[in-house]
Amino acid sequence: MQLNKKTINRILRENKEAFEMLENYDKTHELPFQRKRIDITLSVKTINKLKKIRERTGKSISRIIEEKM
């Protein structure tokens, strides 16, 4: 089945986000929804606040930080 230029452009337009994600993956080999571990330094006060939020919400600390970003 051959696609004409109009059909190709429509498919590209309708799926723009997916094509951009795949293009970025070709360059970086990372998908935007992948998770990556990093080391950060936080004050004891900040860590204690995060632990209290974790207890109250039941979410992981990393999830809390991601949502705030």
C-alpha positions as CSV (number, residue, x, y, z in Angstrom):
1,M,0.0,0.0,0.0
2,Q,1.4,3.3,-1.1
3,L,0.7,6.4,0.9
4,N,0.3,9.8,-0.8
5,K,2.0,12.9,0.6
6,K,-1.3,14.2,2.1
7,T,-1.8,11.0,4.1
8,I,1.8,11.0,5.3
9,N,1.6,14.6,6.5
10,R,-1.7,13.9,8.3
11,I,-0.1,10.9,10.1
12,L,2.9,13.0,11.0
13,R,0.7,15.8,12.3
14,E,-1.6,13.5,14.3
15,N,1.4,11.7,15.9
16,K,3.8,14.6,16.3
17,E,4.6,13.9,19.9
18,A,5.4,10.2,19.4
19,F,7.7,11.0,16.4
20,E,9.5,13.7,18.4
21,M,10.0,11.2,21.3
22,L,11.4,8.6,18.9
23,E,13.7,11.2,17.2
24,N,15.0,12.2,20.7
25,Y,15.5,8.5,21.5
26,D,17.6,8.1,18.4
27,K,19.9,10.9,19.6
28,T,20.0,10.1,23.4
29,H,18.9,6.5,23.8
30,E,16.6,7.7,26.6
31,L,12.8,8.0,26.6
32,P,11.2,10.8,28.6
33,F,9.3,8.4,30.8
34,Q,12.3,6.4,31.8
35,R,13.6,6.9,35.4
36,K,17.3,7.5,36.2
37,R,19.0,7.3,39.6
38,I,21.0,10.4,40.7
39,D,22.7,11.3,44.0
40,I,21.8,14.7,45.5
41,T,22.7,16.3,48.8
42,L,19.9,17.6,51.0
43,S,19.8,19.2,54.4
44,V,18.6,17.1,57.3
45,K,15.7,19.5,57.7
46,T,14.6,19.0,54.1
47,I,14.9,15.2,54.4
48,N,12.7,15.2,57.5
49,K,10.1,17.3,55.7
50,L,10.1,14.9,52.8
51,K,9.7,11.9,55.2
52,K,6.7,13.6,56.8
53,I,5.1,14.2,53.4
54,R,5.8,10.6,52.5
55,E,4.1,9.3,55.6
56,R,1.1,11.6,55.0
57,T,0.7,10.8,51.3
58,G,2.1,7.3,51.0
59,K,4.2,8.4,48.0
60,S,7.9,7.8,47.6
61,I,10.3,10.6,48.2
62,S,11.4,10.6,44.6
63,R,7.8,10.8,43.4
64,I,7.2,13.8,45.7
65,I,10.3,15.6,44.3
66,E,9.2,14.8,40.7
67,E,5.7,16.2,41.2
68,K,7.2,19.4,42.6
69,M,9.3,19.9,39.6
